[in-house]
Amino acid sequence: MDCPAKSMDYPAMSTLPRAITPSVGADPIICNEFRQGRGYTNWRPHGSGDWLLIVTRHGAGRVRIKDRDILLAPGDAVLFAPGASQDYSSDQKTGHWHLRWAHFRPRPHWRPWLMWPQVAPQVGKVSLGGPAEISVHTALDRMLTANRLGGPAWEDLAMNALEEVLLWTFRLTSSETLAGVDARVQRGAHYLAAHPNEPFNLDKLAAYCGLSPSRFSHLFRSELGTTPQRFSEKLRLDFALQLLLQTNLSVGDIAAEVGFADALYFSRRFRLAFGCAPSEAPVKLGATKGN
């Protein structure tokens, strides 16, 4: 197994009670690839403070979602949002898993590209195949090479390669034939991701998707496991967190940027979502969370 000096391997957990896999901060990216046998398993019940992408190269892995397992075959990619439970391991039947992964903090303009078909709340899955799979692994090669070589701007090079990966998955998931998820719901989700500064308006959103408000709300919740308004708020608060970590904008300016007219109300909702005030986020949610 390749083990670059700058990366951190995950220990295999095989004893009871099950241990929680430790994390290190992704700021903005930590990436690697592993070739693991049957003993490989990871568990972060409360996820991490960043996004986690895993792409299967060879063999097979499994993601545990509540009481069911989801197989990750070659070409399958899974994306965990911040806070989503991360429970994955090598497939016992296959016996080996070659996975490529990246913990990362997305650039603000990446938001629409992170709206994957969901297999659980905050967990997306895409099956690549064909030219898209080749292009994704070519980009991942560049990401991993930048990590291994290090040097000036290696993180920017790795993030640029990761951006290409997300663009390829976006091309697949934004089609009208989105597997398993109603295209009208995806249309609404992409609109919300692309317009975080707009106050939530159910009537306007439903009309944009060609549905009545009641029908759209029911369909949205059925497909994505949450209401359109909660989905919108989470997107805007996630965007706000990125702005707090990556810019010098004031809390009031960030509140306005993500569609909150009242900075005090924004601070209350932010504290409820992340457990700290917006002004505390760079210290408490910056380098202390991640992989």
C-alpha positions in Angstrom: 0.0 0.0 0.0 1.3 3.4 -0.9 1.9 5.6 2.2 3.0 9.1 1.4 4.7 10.9 4.2 2.1 13.7 4.1 -0.9 11.4 4.5 -2.5 9.6 7.3 -3.5 5.9 7.2 -6.6 4.6 8.9 -6.2 1.9 11.5 -8.4 -1.2 11.0 -10.9 -1.7 13.8 -11.8 -5.3 14.5 -12.5 -5.5 18.3 -15.6 -4.8 20.4 -16.6 -2.3 21.6 -16.0 -0.6 18.2 -13.6 2.3 18.3 -14.3 5.6 16.6 -11.9 6.4 13.8 -9.9 9.5 14.5 -10.0 12.6 12.4 -7.5 15.2 11.2 -8.4 18.6 9.8 -8.8 19.0 6.0 -7.8 22.6 5.2 -8.6 22.5 2.3 -7.8 18.9 1.3 -6.3 15.6 2.5 -6.3 12.8 0.0 -4.8 9.3 -0.5 -5.5 5.9 -1.9 -5.6 2.6 0.1 -5.4 -1.1 -0.9 -7.1 -2.9 2.0 -8.1 -6.4 2.9 -11.1 -7.8 4.9 -10.0 -6.2 8.2 -10.4 -2.6 7.0 -13.2 -0.6 8.6 -13.9 3.0 9.6 -16.6 4.5 11.8 -17.3 8.1 12.6 -20.9 8.1 14.0 -21.1 11.9 13.8 -19.1 12.3 10.6 -16.5 15.0 10.2 -16.4 18.7 9.7 -15.6 18.4 6.0 -16.9 16.5 2.9 -15.6 13.0 2.2 -15.4 11.5 -1.3 -14.6 7.9 -1.8 -14.2 6.3 -5.2 -13.7 2.5 -5.7 -10.9 1.6 -8.1 -10.8 -2.2 -7.7 -12.4 -4.8 -5.4 -15.4 -3.7 -3.4 -16.3 -1.8 -0.2 -19.5 -1.4 1.7 -21.2 1.6 3.3 -23.4 0.9 6.3 -26.6 3.0 6.3 -28.6 2.3 9.5 -29.7 -1.3 9.0 -28.5 -1.9 5.4 -25.3 -2.2 3.5 -24.6 -0.5 0.2 -22.0 -2.2 -2.1 -19.3 0.0 -3.6 -18.2 -1.7 -6.8 -15.5 -0.5 -9.2 -16.6 2.9 -10.6 -18.9 3.6 -7.6 -18.4 6.9 -5.8 -19.9 8.0 -2.5 -20.0 11.5 -1.0 -20.5 12.2 2.7 -21.7 15.7 3.7 -20.4 17.3 6.9 -22.0 15.6 9.9 -23.2 12.5 8.0 -22.3 9.3 9.7 -19.4 7.6 8.1 -19.4 3.8 8.4 -17.6 1.9 5.7 -15.4 -1.1 5.3 -14.0 -3.6 2.8 -16.5 -6.1 1.3 -16.0 -9.4 3.2 -16.9 -11.5 0.2 -14.6 -9.8 -2.3 -11.8 -9.6 0.3 -10.0 -6.5 -1.0 -10.8 -2.9 -1.6 -8.7 -0.3 -3.6 -10.3 3.0 -2.7 -9.3 6.6 -3.5 -10.5 9.3 -1.1 -10.4 13.0 -0.3 -11.5 14.9 2.7 -12.1 18.5 1.6 -13.6 21.8 2.3 -15.4 22.9 -1.0 -14.8 26.2 -2.7 -18.0 28.3 -2.6 -18.8 27.9 -6.3 -18.8 24.1 -6.0 -22.1 24.0 -4.2 -24.3 22.9 -7.1 -21.9 20.0 -7.9 -22.4 18.4 -4.4 -26.1 17.7 -5.0 -25.7 13.9 -5.7 -28.5 11.4 -5.8 -28.9 10.4 -2.1 -28.9 6.9 -0.6 -29.5 8.4 2.8 -29.8 12.0 4.2 -26.4 13.7 3.5 -25.0 10.7 1.7 -24.8 10.6 -2.1 -23.8 7.9 -4.5 -22.9 7.9 -8.2 -22.0 5.0 -10.5 -19.6 6.3 -13.1 -18.8 3.9 -15.9 -17.6 4.6 -19.5 -15.7 7.8 -20.4 -16.8 9.5 -17.1 -15.1 6.8 -15.0 -11.8 7.1 -17.0 -11.8 10.9 -16.8 -12.5 10.8 -13.0 -9.7 8.4 -12.3 -7.3 10.4 -14.5 -8.2 13.5 -12.5 -7.8 11.5 -9.2 -4.3 10.4 -10.5 -3.4 14.1 -10.7 -4.8 14.8 -7.3 -2.8 12.0 -5.7 0.4 13.0 -7.5 0.1 16.6 -6.3 -0.3 15.2 -2.7 2.7 13.0 -3.0 5.0 15.5 -4.6 4.0 18.3 -2.3 5.8 21.6 -2.9 4.5 25.1 -3.6 0.7 25.2 -4.3 0.3 21.4 -4.1 -3.1 21.9 -2.4 -4.3 24.1 -5.2 -3.3 21.5 -7.8 -5.1 18.8 -5.8 -8.2 20.9 -5.4 -8.2 21.7 -9.2 -8.1 18.0 -9.9 -10.9 17.3 -7.4 -12.9 20.1 -9.0 -12.7 18.2 -12.3 -13.9 15.0 -10.6 -17.0 16.9 -9.2 -17.7 18.4 -12.6 -17.8 15.0 -14.2 -20.2 13.7 -11.5 -22.3 16.8 -12.0 -22.6 16.1 -15.7 -24.0 12.7 -14.8 -26.3 13.7 -11.9 -27.8 16.8 -13.6 -29.3 14.8 -16.5 -33.0 14.5 -17.0 -32.7 10.7 -16.4 -31.3 11.0 -12.8 -31.4 7.5 -11.5 -33.6 7.0 -8.4 -34.4 10.7 -7.8 -37.2 12.7 -9.4 -35.9 15.2 -11.9 -38.1 17.9 -10.6 -36.7 17.5 -7.1 -33.2 17.6 -8.4 -34.1 20.8 -10.4 -35.3 22.4 -7.1 -32.2 21.3 -5.2 -29.9 22.6 -7.8 -31.7 25.9 -7.8 -31.4 26.3 -4.1 -27.7 25.4 -4.2 -27.1 28.0 -7.0 -29.0 30.8 -5.3 -28.1 30.7 -1.5 -28.6 34.5 -1.2 -32.3 34.3 -2.0 -34.8 34.1 0.9 -36.7 30.8 0.8 -39.9 31.0 -1.2 -41.8 27.7 -1.5 -44.4 29.0 -4.1 -41.6 30.4 -6.4 -39.5 27.2 -6.1 -42.5 24.9 -6.7 -43.5 26.9 -9.8 -39.9 26.8 -11.1 -40.2 23.0 -10.8 -43.6 22.8 -12.4 -45.5 21.6 -9.4 -47.9 22.9 -6.8 -46.4 23.9 -3.4 -48.0 21.0 -1.6 -47.1 18.4 -4.3 -43.5 19.7 -4.5 -43.1 19.6 -0.7 -44.4 16.1 -0.5 -42.2 14.8 -3.4 -39.1 16.6 -2.1 -39.4 15.1 1.4 -40.1 11.7 -0.1 -37.0 11.8 -2.3 -34.5 13.6 -0.1 -35.7 12.9 3.4 -36.1 16.6 4.5 -38.3 19.5 3.7 -37.4 22.1 1.0 -37.0 24.8 3.6 -34.7 22.8 5.9 -32.7 21.7 2.9 -32.4 25.4 1.8 -31.3 26.5 5.3 -28.7 23.8 5.5 -27.2 24.7 2.2 -27.1 28.4 3.2 -25.5 27.6 6.6 -22.9 25.3 5.0 -22.1 28.1 2.6 -21.9 30.6 5.5 -19.4 28.3 7.3 -17.2 28.2 4.2 -17.3 32.0 4.0 -16.4 32.2 7.7 -13.4 29.9 7.3 -12.2 31.2 4.0 -12.9 35.0 4.0 -12.6 38.1 6.2 -16.2 39.1 5.7 -18.1 40.2 8.8 -20.9 38.1 10.3 -23.5 40.6 9.1 -22.1 40.6 5.6 -22.1 36.7 5.5 -25.7 36.6 6.9 -26.8 38.9 4.0 -24.7 36.8 1.5 -26.6 33.6 2.4 -30.0 35.2 2.4 -30.6 36.1 6.1 -32.0 39.6 6.5 -31.5 39.4 10.3 -28.0 38.8 11.5 -29.1 37.9 15.0 -31.5 35.2 13.6 -28.7 34.0 11.4 -26.5 33.6 14.4 -29.1 31.6 16.3 -29.7 29.2 13.4 -25.9 28.9 12.9 -25.3 28.0 16.6 -28.1 25.4 16.4 -26.6 23.8 13.3 -22.9 23.9 14.3 -22.8 24.3 18.1 -21.0 27.6 18.2 -21.5 31.2 17.3 -20.5 32.3 13.8 -17.7 34.4 15.3 -16.3 31.3 17.0 -16.4 29.1 13.8 -12.8 29.8 12.5 -11.3 28.6 15.8 -13.8 25.8 16.7 -14.7 24.5 13.3 -11.5 25.3 11.3 -8.5 23.1 12.1 -10.1 21.0 14.8 -12.4 18.9 12.6 -11.8 16.8 9.5 -10.4 13.5 8.5 
